Amino acid sequence: MRSLSSSFPARREITLHYVESYSLVKFLIDTYGSEQMLLLLRVFKQGKSYDDALLEVYAFDTDGLDDLWRVSLGLEPRVTDGVLLSPILVG
């Protein structure tokens, strides 16, 4: 997730980033609705960081979004510093 919120990579990896971006946005809209997405875009327009905007609109940060998105794709939760991270379910 964090790599998607930075600038896009070299040409050979750009297709993957577009597909991942689409999947992430679709997940947010399908799970929380289009009104929440519009609110997120308005908060971004105010200049808030990714973490601050996500916390304000969805009550989770970038890492929390990554966890929820991964689980929605059937992927294993992330592990950081030997600790299994599990998603915070907000709905």
Legacy VTK file of the C-alpha trace (Angstrom):
# vtk DataFile Version 3.0
C-alpha trace
ASCII
DATASET POLYDATA
POINTS 91 float
0.000 0.000 0.000
2.707 2.496 0.897
4.387 2.018 -2.482
1.124 2.981 -4.195
0.975 6.266 -2.309
4.388 7.334 -3.607
5.324 8.168 -7.178
4.829 5.453 -9.764
7.847 3.316 -10.664
9.687 2.788 -13.905
7.706 1.956 -17.032
8.011 -1.829 -16.708
6.201 -1.851 -13.328
3.582 0.787 -14.061
0.867 -1.651 -15.190
1.050 -3.500 -11.870
0.697 -0.218 -9.982
-2.392 0.742 -11.994
-3.969 -2.673 -11.380
-3.179 -2.505 -7.656
-4.498 1.066 -7.441
-7.742 0.042 -9.142
-8.119 -2.936 -6.805
-7.552 -0.783 -3.730
-10.038 1.914 -4.775
-12.592 -0.743 -5.733
-12.138 -2.367 -2.315
-12.771 0.948 -0.534
-15.857 1.755 -2.611
-17.300 -1.773 -2.416
-16.703 -1.969 1.337
-17.454 1.580 2.534
-19.398 3.179 -0.323
-18.805 5.913 -2.854
-19.756 8.714 -0.434
-16.814 7.790 1.810
-14.516 7.800 -1.234
-15.750 11.275 -2.205
-15.131 12.437 1.358
-11.617 10.965 1.227
-10.907 12.866 -1.992
-12.163 16.109 -0.402
-9.899 15.541 2.610
-6.934 14.899 0.286
-7.769 18.153 -1.514
-7.362 19.944 1.834
-3.739 18.785 1.811
-3.891 16.085 4.460
-1.389 13.234 4.385
-2.491 9.725 3.411
-2.499 8.532 7.016
-4.335 11.596 8.346
-6.960 11.464 5.582
-7.577 7.739 6.027
-7.851 8.118 9.795
-10.317 10.977 9.442
-12.552 9.218 6.908
-12.197 5.509 7.677
-10.641 5.357 11.176
-7.588 3.391 9.986
-4.216 4.452 8.607
-2.251 3.249 5.570
-1.067 0.108 7.337
-4.605 -0.658 8.497
-5.880 -0.232 4.941
-3.140 -2.505 3.667
-4.133 -5.181 6.177
-7.828 -4.976 5.301
-7.135 -4.978 1.563
-4.790 -7.964 1.798
-7.354 -9.966 3.763
-10.041 -9.066 1.186
-7.763 -10.574 -1.482
-7.318 -13.774 0.510
-3.706 -12.984 1.390
-1.984 -13.710 4.662
-1.713 -10.853 7.175
1.571 -8.972 7.218
4.304 -9.708 9.728
6.437 -6.848 11.082
9.338 -7.405 13.452
8.145 -10.949 14.043
4.659 -9.794 15.088
1.631 -10.961 13.118
-0.477 -7.960 12.180
-4.213 -8.417 11.888
-6.685 -5.984 10.352
-8.933 -3.702 12.322
-12.424 -4.298 11.012
-14.348 -1.057 10.560
-17.637 -0.946 8.806
LINES 1 92
91 0 1 2 3 4 5 6 7 8 9 10 11 12 13 14 15 16 17 18 19 20 21 22 23 24 25 26 27 28 29 30 31 32 33 34 35 36 37 38 39 40 41 42 43 44 45 46 47 48 49 50 51 52 53 54 55 56 57 58 59 60 61 62 63 64 65 66 67 68 69 70 71 72 73 74 75 76 77 78 79 80 81 82 83 84 85 86 87 88 89 90
